[in-house]
């Protein structure tokens, strides 16, 4: 799960709803400025979302979770320039308080794979009228589609070490070794965990 979101620029390779995903600037090993250009159904044009994201590792704390905060910056850094096509796009704003939280859970039966419990809260200022049918489309169509897409990705993307996500993990051993060891420790210390989502 960490690789799925930390390797932000690869999202467009497995989620076809995304017209573009790019890392505009890296602030640190776990902090980055990202661009996401999302497909919307006709008659709407694609919209852009630019967010500053920071990952926090609480796996060795009592929370035993990874926490990702994200919000849109008020302005772009001087050394970040968007292409002309993006300057004319409609832009959404992610508001402070938006986050992604996930917690590794041990298998629910011997021989089964580990699980993960996820929660996401996105506070968005659309800067445009959002008709009720579009809200329903996002909640009833895109959200389940995104869940099934990520679930399918997790089942197939890490079987071959030559694939893009495993390769990125190999190239960044410091980050992923820390997360892997912390997650194993968190699962080993987990007691009477409620069922989570695979």
C-alpha positions in Angstrom: 0.0 0.0 0.0 2.9 2.4 0.7 4.3 1.9 -2.7 0.9 2.3 -4.4 0.7 5.9 -3.1 4.3 6.8 -2.6 5.1 6.1 -6.2 2.5 8.7 -7.2 3.6 9.1 -10.8 2.9 5.5 -11.5 -0.8 5.8 -10.5 -1.8 6.6 -14.1 -0.4 3.3 -15.3 -2.9 1.3 -13.3 -5.8 3.7 -12.8 -7.1 4.7 -16.3 -9.4 7.3 -14.8 -6.3 9.4 -14.3 -5.2 11.4 -17.4 -1.9 12.3 -15.7 -0.2 11.8 -12.4 3.2 13.5 -11.7 5.5 14.3 -8.8 6.3 18.0 -9.3 8.8 18.3 -6.4 10.1 16.1 -3.6 10.5 17.8 -0.3 11.9 14.8 1.6 11.8 11.0 1.5 8.1 11.1 2.6 7.0 14.5 1.4 6.2 15.6 -2.1 4.2 18.0 -4.3 2.0 16.1 -6.7 -0.2 16.8 -9.7 -3.3 14.6 -10.5 -5.4 15.3 -13.6 -8.6 13.4 -13.4 -11.1 12.3 -16.1 -14.7 13.4 -15.7 -17.7 12.3 -17.8 -19.0 14.6 -20.6 -19.8 17.5 -20.7 -17.1 18.2 -18.1 -13.4 18.7 -18.9 -10.6 17.1 -17.0 -9.8 18.7 -13.7 -6.4 19.1 -12.0 -5.6 18.6 -8.3 -2.3 19.7 -6.9 -1.5 18.6 -3.4 1.4 18.7 -0.9 1.5 15.3 0.7 3.5 14.2 3.8 3.7 10.6 5.1 4.1 9.9 8.8 5.1 6.5 10.3 3.3 5.7 13.5 3.7 1.9 13.1 5.9 1.7 16.2 3.7 3.9 18.2 0.4 2.9 20.0 -1.6 3.9 16.9 0.3 1.3 14.8 -0.6 3.0 11.5 0.8 5.0 8.6 -0.7 8.4 8.1 -0.7 10.6 5.0 -1.8 14.2 5.1 -2.5 16.2 2.0 -3.7 19.7 1.0 -3.4 22.0 -1.9 -0.8 24.7 -1.6 -1.9 28.4 -1.8 0.7 28.9 -4.5 3.3 26.8 -6.4 7.0 27.1 -5.6 9.0 29.3 -7.9 10.9 26.3 -9.3 7.7 24.4 -10.3 6.1 25.2 -13.6 3.0 23.7 -15.2 2.6 23.0 -18.9 0.3 25.4 -20.8 -2.4 22.8 -21.0 -2.7 22.6 -17.2 -2.8 26.3 -16.8 -6.2 26.4 -18.5 -7.7 23.4 -16.7 -10.2 23.7 -14.0 -8.5 23.1 -10.6 -9.9 21.5 -7.5 -8.5 22.4 -4.0 -7.8 19.8 -1.3 -8.4 21.5 2.0 -6.5 21.1 5.3 -7.7 18.1 7.3 -7.6 15.7 4.4 -5.8 12.5 5.2 -5.3 8.8 4.3 -4.8 6.4 7.2 -3.9 2.7 6.9 -3.1 0.1 9.4 -1.5 -3.3 8.7 -3.4 -6.3 10.2 -2.3 -9.9 10.5 -3.9 -12.6 8.4 -7.4 -13.6 9.6 -6.4 -17.3 9.2 -3.2 -19.3 8.9 -1.8 -19.3 5.5 -3.7 -16.2 4.4 -2.1 -12.9 3.4 -1.8 -9.9 5.7 -4.6 -7.4 5.6 -4.9 -3.6 5.8 -7.5 -1.4 7.2 -7.9 1.9 5.3 -9.7 5.2 5.8 -9.6 8.2 3.6 -11.1 11.6 4.2 -10.9 14.2 1.4 -12.1 17.7 1.9 -12.4 19.3 -1.5 -13.3 22.8 -2.7 -14.4 22.2 -6.3 -14.4 25.8 -7.4 -17.3 24.9 -9.7 -21.0 23.9 -9.4 -21.2 20.2 -8.6 -24.6 18.8 -9.7 -26.1 16.0 -7.6 -25.7 13.5 -10.5 -22.0 14.1 -10.5 -21.7 13.6 -6.8 -23.7 10.4 -7.1 -21.4 9.3 -10.0 -18.3 9.7 -7.9 -19.7 7.9 -4.9 -21.6 5.1 -6.6 -19.4 4.5 -9.6 -15.8 5.9 -9.2 -15.3 5.0 -5.6 -16.2 1.3 -5.9 -14.2 1.2 -9.2 -11.2 2.7 -7.5 -11.5 0.2 -4.6 -11.7 -2.8 -7.0 -8.8 -1.3 -9.1 -6.5 -1.0 -6.0 -7.5 -4.5 -4.8 -6.7 -6.0 -8.2 -3.4 -4.1 -8.3 -2.3 -5.5 -5.0 -3.0 -9.0 -6.2 -1.0 -8.8 -9.3 1.5 -5.9 -9.2 4.0 -7.4 -6.8 4.3 -11.0 -8.2 7.0 -10.0 -10.7 10.0 -8.2 -9.4 10.6 -6.7 -12.9 7.3 -4.8 -12.7 7.4 -1.0 -12.0 6.2 -1.0 -8.4 8.6 -3.7 -7.1 11.4 -2.0 -9.1 10.8 1.3 -7.3 10.8 -0.5 -4.0 14.2 -2.1 -4.8 15.5 1.4 -5.8 14.5 2.9 -2.5 15.6 0.3 0.1 15.8 2.9 3.0 12.2 3.9 2.8 10.7 0.5 2.2 12.9 -1.4 4.6 11.8 0.9 7.4 8.1 0.5 6.5 8.4 -3.3 6.1 10.1 -3.9 9.4 7.7 -1.5 11.2 4.7 -3.2 9.7 5.9 -6.6 10.7 6.4 -5.4 14.2 3.0 -3.8 14.3 1.3 -6.9 13.1 3.2 -9.1 15.6 2.0 -6.8 18.4 -1.6 -6.7 17.2 -4.1 -8.3 19.5 -7.7 -9.1 18.9 -7.8 -7.0 15.8 -11.2 -6.5 14.1 -11.5 -7.6 10.5 -10.1 -5.2 8.0 -10.3 -4.8 4.2 -7.9 -6.9 2.2 
